[in-house]
Protein backbone atom coordinates (compact mmCIF):
# COMPACT_ATOMS: atom_id res chain seq x y z
CA UNK A 1 0.00 0.00 0.00
CA UNK A 2 1.30 3.45 -0.89
CA UNK A 3 1.51 5.75 2.14
CA UNK A 4 -1.08 8.48 2.06
CA UNK A 5 -3.17 10.76 4.19
CA UNK A 6 -6.23 8.53 3.70
CA UNK A 7 -5.83 7.04 7.18
CA UNK A 8 -5.53 10.32 9.06
CA UNK A 9 -7.76 10.58 12.10
CA UNK A 10 -9.00 14.15 11.74
CA UNK A 11 -11.61 15.99 13.79
CA UNK A 12 -15.02 15.85 12.07
CA UNK A 13 -14.88 19.48 10.96
CA UNK A 14 -11.65 18.89 8.97
CA UNK A 15 -11.48 17.14 5.63
CA UNK A 16 -8.72 16.71 3.06
CA UNK A 17 -9.30 16.34 -0.65
CA UNK A 18 -6.94 16.19 -3.62
CA UNK A 19 -6.16 19.44 -5.41
CA UNK A 20 -7.87 19.71 -8.81
CA UNK A 21 -7.19 22.15 -11.63
CA UNK A 22 -10.16 24.30 -10.55
CA UNK A 23 -8.34 24.97 -7.26
CA UNK A 24 -5.55 27.09 -8.76
CA UNK A 25 -7.16 30.44 -7.83
CA UNK A 26 -7.75 29.15 -4.29
CA UNK A 27 -4.16 27.93 -3.99
CA UNK A 28 -2.87 31.27 -5.22
CA UNK A 29 -5.08 33.07 -2.67
CA UNK A 30 -3.75 30.83 0.11
CA UNK A 31 -0.18 31.53 -0.99
CA UNK A 32 -0.83 35.29 -1.17
CA UNK A 33 -2.24 35.25 2.36
CA UNK A 34 1.06 33.88 3.67
CA UNK A 35 2.97 36.83 2.20
CA UNK A 36 0.59 39.69 3.09
CA UNK A 37 2.48 41.03 6.13
CA UNK A 38 5.83 40.87 4.36
CA UNK A 39 4.61 42.62 1.22
CA UNK A 40 2.76 45.32 3.16
CA UNK A 41 6.20 46.68 4.04
CA UNK A 42 7.36 47.12 0.42
CA UNK A 43 5.38 50.24 -0.41
CA UNK A 44 4.23 48.64 -3.66
CA UNK A 45 0.77 49.41 -4.98
CA UNK A 46 -1.87 46.68 -5.23
CA UNK A 47 -1.10 45.98 -8.90
CA UNK A 48 2.62 45.49 -8.23
CA UNK A 49 1.87 43.19 -5.31
CA UNK A 50 -0.58 41.15 -7.42
CA UNK A 51 1.94 40.70 -10.25
CA UNK A 52 4.69 39.70 -7.82
CA UNK A 53 2.44 37.24 -5.95
CA UNK A 54 1.21 35.60 -9.14
CA UNK A 55 4.78 35.14 -10.39
CA UNK A 56 5.99 33.78 -7.04
CA UNK A 57 3.01 31.44 -6.68
CA UNK A 58 3.51 30.05 -10.18
CA UNK A 59 7.24 29.52 -9.54
CA UNK A 60 6.56 27.78 -6.22
CA UNK A 61 3.79 25.64 -7.70
CA UNK A 62 6.04 24.59 -10.58
CA UNK A 63 8.88 23.79 -8.15
CA UNK A 64 6.65 21.64 -5.96
CA UNK A 65 5.13 19.77 -8.91
CA UNK A 66 8.59 19.17 -10.40
CA UNK A 67 10.57 18.23 -7.31
CA UNK A 68 7.78 16.44 -5.45
CA UNK A 69 5.96 14.92 -8.43
CA UNK A 70 4.59 11.99 -6.43
CA UNK A 71 3.51 14.08 -3.44
CA UNK A 72 -0.05 14.42 -2.21
CA UNK A 73 -1.36 17.90 -2.98
CA UNK A 74 -4.39 18.44 -0.76
CA UNK A 75 -6.94 21.14 -0.01
CA UNK A 76 -7.86 21.47 3.65
CA UNK A 77 -11.57 22.04 4.25
CA UNK A 78 -12.96 23.12 7.59
CA UNK A 79 -16.69 22.81 8.17
CA UNK A 80 -17.20 22.52 4.40
CA UNK A 81 -15.21 25.65 3.58
CA UNK A 82 -11.80 25.81 1.90
CA UNK A 83 -9.35 26.59 4.68
CA UNK A 84 -5.87 25.87 3.35
CA UNK A 85 -3.47 23.54 1.63
CA UNK A 86 -1.37 20.60 2.75
CA UNK A 87 1.33 19.05 0.55
CA UNK A 88 2.83 15.77 1.72
CA UNK A 89 5.76 13.79 0.36
CA UNK A 90 5.90 10.25 1.75
CA UNK A 91 9.38 8.74 1.85
CA UNK A 92 10.44 5.28 3.10
CA UNK A 93 11.53 6.53 6.54
CA UNK A 94 10.07 10.02 6.62
CA UNK A 95 7.06 12.13 5.88
CA UNK A 96 8.10 15.52 4.49
CA UNK A 97 5.51 18.22 4.93
CA UNK A 98 6.29 20.13 1.76
CA UNK A 99 3.82 22.88 2.59
CA UNK A 100 1.05 23.64 5.03
CA UNK A 101 -0.79 26.95 4.91
CA UNK A 102 -4.13 28.10 6.20
CA UNK A 103 -6.16 31.13 5.21
CA UNK A 104 -6.14 33.85 7.90
CA UNK A 105 -9.69 33.08 9.09
CA UNK A 106 -8.59 29.53 9.93
CA UNK A 107 -5.29 30.31 11.67
CA UNK A 108 -4.86 30.10 15.43
CA UNK A 109 -8.12 28.13 15.67
CA UNK A 110 -6.70 24.64 16.17
CA UNK A 111 -6.87 23.38 12.59
CA UNK A 112 -3.10 23.45 12.02
CA UNK A 113 -2.39 21.70 15.31
CA UNK A 114 -5.04 19.09 14.55
CA UNK A 115 -3.54 18.40 11.12
CA UNK A 116 0.01 18.12 12.45
CA UNK A 117 -1.18 15.99 15.39
CA UNK A 118 -2.98 13.58 13.05
CA UNK A 119 0.14 13.35 10.88
CA UNK A 120 2.22 12.64 13.99
CA UNK A 121 -0.18 9.85 15.04
CA UNK A 122 0.05 8.24 11.60
CA UNK A 123 3.85 8.64 11.48
CA UNK A 124 4.09 7.08 14.97
CA UNK A 125 2.06 4.08 13.76
CA UNK A 126 4.37 3.70 10.75
CA UNK A 127 7.55 4.34 12.72
CA UNK A 128 8.70 7.22 10.53
CA UNK A 129 9.90 10.77 11.17
CA UNK A 130 8.24 13.98 10.01
CA UNK A 131 10.22 16.89 8.63
CA UNK A 132 9.34 20.36 7.44
CA UNK A 133 11.18 23.53 6.42
CA UNK A 134 9.88 26.47 8.48
CA UNK A 135 10.80 30.12 8.01
CA UNK A 136 12.75 31.23 11.05
CA UNK A 137 10.30 34.07 11.80
CA UNK A 138 7.12 32.06 11.10
CA UNK A 139 4.65 32.23 14.00
CA UNK A 140 3.99 28.50 13.57
CA UNK A 141 7.54 27.78 14.76
CA UNK A 142 6.22 27.85 18.33
CA UNK A 143 3.64 25.19 17.49
CA UNK A 144 6.26 22.91 15.97
CA UNK A 145 8.50 23.29 19.02
CA UNK A 146 5.60 22.60 21.41
CA UNK A 147 4.80 19.44 19.44
CA UNK A 148 8.39 18.20 19.81
CA UNK A 149 9.95 19.19 16.50
CA UNK A 150 13.68 19.95 16.72
CA UNK A 151 15.89 21.97 14.40
CA UNK A 152 18.21 19.64 12.48
CA UNK A 153 19.39 21.93 9.71
CA UNK A 154 19.30 25.36 8.17
CA UNK A 155 18.68 26.46 4.60
CA UNK A 156 18.82 30.23 4.28
CA UNK A 157 15.75 31.73 5.94
CA UNK A 158 14.40 28.26 6.76
CA UNK A 159 15.10 25.85 9.59
CA UNK A 160 14.68 22.17 8.82
CA UNK A 161 12.58 20.85 11.68
CA UNK A 162 12.11 17.17 12.49
CA UNK A 163 9.92 15.10 14.76
CA UNK A 164 10.60 11.45 15.53
CA UNK A 165 8.27 8.95 17.21
CA UNK A 166 9.12 8.54 20.85
CA UNK A 167 10.38 12.11 21.29
KOLVEX-579809 format. One record per residue (C-alpha): x, y, z; residue number from 1. Coordinates in steps of 0.2 Angstrom, whole numbers, plus 5000, padded with zeros to 4 digits. Example, Ala and Ser with C-alpha at 12.3 -4.5 7.8 and 13.67 -1.06 7.14 Angstrom:
2
KOLLO   xx   yy   zz   k
KOLLO 5062 4978 5039   1
KOLLO 5068 4995 5036   2
# end
This chain:
167
KOLLO   xx   yy   zz   k
KOLLO 5000 5000 5000   1
KOLLO 5007 5017 4996   2
KOLLO 5008 5029 5011   3
KOLLO 4995 5042 5010   4
KOLLO 4984 5054 5021   5
KOLLO 4969 5043 5018   6
KOLLO 4971 5035 5036   7
KOLLO 4972 5052 5045   8
KOLLO 4961 5053 5061   9
KOLLO 4955 5071 5059  10
KOLLO 4942 5080 5069  11
KOLLO 4925 5079 5060  12
KOLLO 4926 5097 5055  13
KOLLO 4942 5094 5045  14
KOLLO 4943 5086 5028  15
KOLLO 4956 5084 5015  16
KOLLO 4954 5082 4997  17
KOLLO 4965 5081 4982  18
KOLLO 4969 5097 4973  19
KOLLO 4961 5099 4956  20
KOLLO 4964 5111 4942  21
KOLLO 4949 5121 4947  22
KOLLO 4958 5125 4964  23
KOLLO 4972 5135 4956  24
KOLLO 4964 5152 4961  25
KOLLO 4961 5146 4979  26
KOLLO 4979 5140 4980  27
KOLLO 4986 5156 4974  28
KOLLO 4975 5165 4987  29
KOLLO 4981 5154 5001  30
KOLLO 4999 5158 4995  31
KOLLO 4996 5176 4994  32
KOLLO 4989 5176 5012  33
KOLLO 5005 5169 5018  34
KOLLO 5015 5184 5011  35
KOLLO 5003 5198 5015  36
KOLLO 5012 5205 5031  37
KOLLO 5029 5204 5022  38
KOLLO 5023 5213 5006  39
KOLLO 5014 5227 5016  40
KOLLO 5031 5233 5020  41
KOLLO 5037 5236 5002  42
KOLLO 5027 5251 4998  43
KOLLO 5021 5243 4982  44
KOLLO 5004 5247 4975  45
KOLLO 4991 5233 4974  46
KOLLO 4994 5230 4956  47
KOLLO 5013 5227 4959  48
KOLLO 5009 5216 4973  49
KOLLO 4997 5206 4963  50
KOLLO 5010 5203 4949  51
KOLLO 5023 5199 4961  52
KOLLO 5012 5186 4970  53
KOLLO 5006 5178 4954  54
KOLLO 5024 5176 4948  55
KOLLO 5030 5169 4965  56
KOLLO 5015 5157 4967  57
KOLLO 5018 5150 4949  58
KOLLO 5036 5148 4952  59
KOLLO 5033 5139 4969  60
KOLLO 5019 5128 4962  61
KOLLO 5030 5123 4947  62
KOLLO 5044 5119 4959  63
KOLLO 5033 5108 4970  64
KOLLO 5026 5099 4955  65
KOLLO 5043 5096 4948  66
KOLLO 5053 5091 4963  67
KOLLO 5039 5082 4973  68
KOLLO 5030 5075 4958  69
KOLLO 5023 5060 4968  70
KOLLO 5018 5070 4983  71
KOLLO 5000 5072 4989  72
KOLLO 4993 5089 4985  73
KOLLO 4978 5092 4996  74
KOLLO 4965 5106 5000  75
KOLLO 4961 5107 5018  76
KOLLO 4942 5110 5021  77
KOLLO 4935 5116 5038  78
KOLLO 4917 5114 5041  79
KOLLO 4914 5113 5022  80
KOLLO 4924 5128 5018  81
KOLLO 4941 5129 5009  82
KOLLO 4953 5133 5023  83
KOLLO 4971 5129 5017  84
KOLLO 4983 5118 5008  85
KOLLO 4993 5103 5014  86
KOLLO 5007 5095 5003  87
KOLLO 5014 5079 5009  88
KOLLO 5029 5069 5002  89
KOLLO 5030 5051 5009  90
KOLLO 5047 5044 5009  91
KOLLO 5052 5026 5015  92
KOLLO 5058 5033 5033  93
KOLLO 5050 5050 5033  94
KOLLO 5035 5061 5029  95
KOLLO 5040 5078 5022  96
KOLLO 5028 5091 5025  97
KOLLO 5031 5101 5009  98
KOLLO 5019 5114 5013  99
KOLLO 5005 5118 5025 100
KOLLO 4996 5135 5025 101
KOLLO 4979 5140 5031 102
KOLLO 4969 5156 5026 103
KOLLO 4969 5169 5039 104
KOLLO 4952 5165 5045 105
KOLLO 4957 5148 5050 106
KOLLO 4974 5152 5058 107
KOLLO 4976 5150 5077 108
KOLLO 4959 5141 5078 109
KOLLO 4966 5123 5081 110
KOLLO 4966 5117 5063 111
KOLLO 4985 5117 5060 112
KOLLO 4988 5109 5077 113
KOLLO 4975 5095 5073 114
KOLLO 4982 5092 5056 115
KOLLO 5000 5091 5062 116
KOLLO 4994 5080 5077 117
KOLLO 4985 5068 5065 118
KOLLO 5001 5067 5054 119
KOLLO 5011 5063 5070 120
KOLLO 4999 5049 5075 121
KOLLO 5000 5041 5058 122
KOLLO 5019 5043 5057 123
KOLLO 5020 5035 5075 124
KOLLO 5010 5020 5069 125
KOLLO 5022 5018 5054 126
KOLLO 5038 5022 5064 127
KOLLO 5043 5036 5053 128
KOLLO 5050 5054 5056 129
KOLLO 5041 5070 5050 130
KOLLO 5051 5084 5043 131
KOLLO 5047 5102 5037 132
KOLLO 5056 5118 5032 133
KOLLO 5049 5132 5042 134
KOLLO 5054 5151 5040 135
KOLLO 5064 5156 5055 136
KOLLO 5051 5170 5059 137
KOLLO 5036 5160 5056 138
KOLLO 5023 5161 5070 139
KOLLO 5020 5143 5068 140
KOLLO 5038 5139 5074 141
KOLLO 5031 5139 5092 142
KOLLO 5018 5126 5087 143
KOLLO 5031 5115 5080 144
KOLLO 5042 5116 5095 145
KOLLO 5028 5113 5107 146
KOLLO 5024 5097 5097 147
KOLLO 5042 5091 5099 148
KOLLO 5050 5096 5082 149
KOLLO 5068 5100 5084 150
KOLLO 5079 5110 5072 151
KOLLO 5091 5098 5062 152
KOLLO 5097 5110 5049 153
KOLLO 5097 5127 5041 154
KOLLO 5093 5132 5023 155
KOLLO 5094 5151 5021 156
KOLLO 5079 5159 5030 157
KOLLO 5072 5141 5034 158
KOLLO 5076 5129 5048 159
KOLLO 5073 5111 5044 160
KOLLO 5063 5104 5058 161
KOLLO 5061 5086 5062 162
KOLLO 5050 5076 5074 163
KOLLO 5053 5057 5078 164
KOLLO 5041 5045 5086 165
KOLLO 5046 5043 5104 166
KOLLO 5052 5061 5106 167
# end
